[in-house]
Amino acid sequence: MTDQQNIIQSKIVDTEWDAYWQELPANVAMLQPKGSLVLSLPYATGSAEDVQLNKMLQVCQLADYNVVQMEAGQKLAWHRLKSKLSPKHILLLGILPEQLGISALFRLFSPNHFDECTWIPGLSLTEMEKQPDAKKQLWLNGLKPVFVDKTA
């Protein structure tokens, strides 16, 4: 009988997963719905990363997008992001799907279709500055087919 008490009192889900049931942070909750969502590791305004991202978005001819900066390891609930921001295209820059509560394997630098959206995962902006080949792959295999050629 004491074994049952230990089972009932044991933690089933660690508290780190509570983030997926919490409201969105104020800086995200204030955003309006747009067609594209960029989730990135933090960068400073006016930095090389900021310039790089703006160039990427200009080349893609994107005007209707939100940018959300997330700390490494920070968790945000995808179901809340989708409900609030209604994106059709999500660009992950150094952010893992698991940080959004998504248990799926996405192909890096390529369009992935999940939950009625097109996801394009890539390295962080900082890493892409160091690895020009990664930036080229992201452009050729992910961004260009989705936003310019509109074939994916």
Backbone torsions as a table, in degrees:
resi	resn	phi	psi	omega
1	MET	NA	-32.8	179.2
2	THR	-67.7	-27.3	177.3
3	ASP	-63.2	-38.5	179.3
4	GLN	-65.6	-37.7	178.8
5	GLN	-64.5	-40.1	178.5
6	ASN	-65.1	-37.8	178.6
7	ILE	-65.6	-45.5	-177.8
8	ILE	-66.1	-35.8	-177.0
9	GLN	-87.7	-7.3	-178.9
10	SER	-75.0	152.4	177.1
11	LYS	-76.1	127.1	179.7
12	ILE	-91.5	-45.3	-179.9
13	VAL	-121.4	129.1	180.0
14	ASP	-66.5	151.0	-176.8
15	THR	-64.9	-19.1	178.6
16	GLU	-61.2	-23.7	-178.9
17	TRP	-81.9	-7.4	178.6
18	ASP	-60.6	-25.2	-178.8
19	ALA	-56.1	-28.2	-177.2
20	TYR	-77.6	-6.3	177.3
21	TRP	-113.4	-2.1	-179.5
22	GLN	-88.2	160.1	176.9
23	GLU	-66.1	160.1	177.4
24	LEU	-69.1	149.1	175.6
25	PRO	-59.0	154.9	-176.5
26	ALA	-56.2	-39.9	-178.3
27	ASN	-66.2	-22.8	177.5
28	VAL	-92.4	-39.1	-178.0
29	ALA	-63.0	-25.4	-178.6
30	MET	-80.9	-11.8	-178.7
31	LEU	-71.6	152.0	177.6
32	GLN	-97.6	153.7	178.6
33	PRO	-60.3	136.8	177.6
34	LYS	-143.7	164.9	-174.3
35	GLY	-70.5	-27.0	-177.8
36	SER	-129.6	150.3	179.8
37	LEU	-131.6	126.8	175.9
38	VAL	-108.2	120.3	176.0
39	LEU	-109.2	120.1	-172.5
40	SER	-136.0	155.2	167.8
41	LEU	-66.5	155.7	-176.7
42	PRO	-60.7	147.4	174.5
43	TYR	-149.5	157.4	-178.1
44	ALA	-86.7	144.9	175.1
45	THR	-61.4	132.4	-179.7
46	GLY	83.6	-2.6	-179.8
47	SER	-75.2	171.2	176.8
48	ALA	-59.3	-36.2	179.1
49	GLU	-65.6	-41.9	178.8
50	ASP	-62.4	-45.4	178.8
51	VAL	-62.1	-44.3	180.0
52	GLN	-60.5	-46.2	-179.8
53	LEU	-63.1	-44.3	179.3
54	ASN	-61.6	-39.2	176.9
55	LYS	-64.2	-42.8	179.5
56	MET	-60.0	-44.5	-177.7
57	LEU	-69.9	-34.6	176.9
58	GLN	-66.6	-45.4	180.0
59	VAL	-62.6	-33.9	177.8
60	CYS	-78.4	-4.8	-178.6
61	GLN	58.8	39.2	178.9
62	LEU	-92.5	127.8	175.1
63	ALA	-122.9	-17.0	-174.1
64	ASP	-111.1	80.8	-176.0
65	TYR	-149.3	157.6	170.8
66	ASN	-116.2	145.3	174.4
67	VAL	-117.8	126.2	176.9
68	VAL	-121.6	122.7	177.3
69	GLN	-94.5	130.4	-179.7
70	MET	-122.7	141.6	174.4
71	GLU	-69.5	153.7	175.2
72	ALA	-59.7	126.5	179.8
73	GLY	86.4	-10.9	178.3
74	GLN	-65.0	144.7	-179.5
75	LYS	-114.5	134.5	172.9
76	LEU	-131.7	143.7	-178.4
77	ALA	-79.0	118.1	178.6
78	TRP	-58.5	-41.7	-176.7
79	HIS	-61.5	-32.8	177.3
80	ARG	-75.5	-41.3	176.6
81	LEU	-59.4	-46.4	-178.6
82	LYS	-63.8	-43.9	-179.8
83	SER	-63.4	-41.0	-177.3
84	LYS	-78.8	-45.0	-169.5
85	LEU	-102.8	-14.7	177.5
86	SER	48.1	47.2	-179.5
87	PRO	-77.4	152.0	173.0
88	LYS	-107.1	-22.0	178.8
89	HIS	-127.8	131.5	179.2
90	ILE	-125.2	126.4	177.1
91	LEU	-108.8	116.1	179.9
92	LEU	-99.1	115.7	-179.3
93	LEU	-114.9	90.2	-178.2
94	GLY	82.8	5.5	-180.0
95	ILE	-105.7	132.4	180.0
96	LEU	-91.3	145.7	177.9
97	PRO	-55.2	-34.2	-178.7
98	GLU	-63.6	-24.1	176.7
99	GLN	-68.2	-16.2	178.8
100	LEU	-103.4	5.8	-178.4
101	GLY	79.0	23.4	-178.8
102	ILE	-104.5	123.5	176.6
103	SER	-102.3	81.3	179.8
104	ALA	-148.6	151.5	176.0
105	LEU	-100.1	120.7	178.3
106	PHE	-106.2	142.4	175.2
107	ARG	-76.1	129.3	-179.5
108	LEU	-66.3	137.2	176.0
109	PHE	67.7	12.5	-177.1
110	SER	-129.0	153.9	174.8
111	PRO	-67.2	133.7	177.0
112	ASN	-126.1	133.9	-179.1
113	HIS	-101.5	121.0	-178.2
114	PHE	-152.4	132.5	175.8
115	ASP	54.2	44.9	177.4
116	GLU	62.1	25.1	178.7
117	CYS	-133.2	160.4	174.2
118	THR	-105.5	121.6	-177.9
119	TRP	-108.0	135.4	176.0
120	ILE	-127.2	100.3	178.4
121	PRO	-85.3	142.3	178.0
122	GLY	-146.5	176.5	176.0
123	LEU	-72.4	168.5	176.6
124	SER	-65.4	159.8	178.8
125	LEU	-58.7	-38.9	179.1
126	THR	-62.7	-45.1	179.5
127	GLU	-66.1	-36.3	179.9
128	MET	-69.7	-28.6	174.4
129	GLU	-63.3	-35.8	-178.5
130	LYS	-82.1	-22.9	-174.9
131	GLN	-124.6	84.6	-178.5
132	PRO	-58.6	-30.3	178.2
133	ASP	-64.5	-36.4	177.6
134	ALA	-65.2	-42.3	178.6
135	LYS	-61.9	-41.0	179.7
136	LYS	-65.0	-42.3	178.3
137	GLN	-63.4	-42.0	178.6
138	LEU	-59.8	-43.3	179.9
139	TRP	-66.0	-53.2	-173.8
140	LEU	-69.4	-40.4	-173.9
141	ASN	-94.8	-22.6	-174.6
142	GLY	-117.6	-62.8	-172.7
143	LEU	-69.9	-48.5	-177.2
144	LYS	-60.8	-48.6	179.5
145	PRO	-62.2	-33.4	-176.6
146	VAL	-83.0	-49.1	-170.1
147	PHE	-98.5	-26.8	-177.7
148	VAL	-101.6	-58.8	-178.8
149	ASP	-75.9	-25.3	-178.1
150	LYS	54.5	42.4	-180.0
151	THR	-103.0	-11.0	-177.6
152	ALA	-112.9	NA	NA
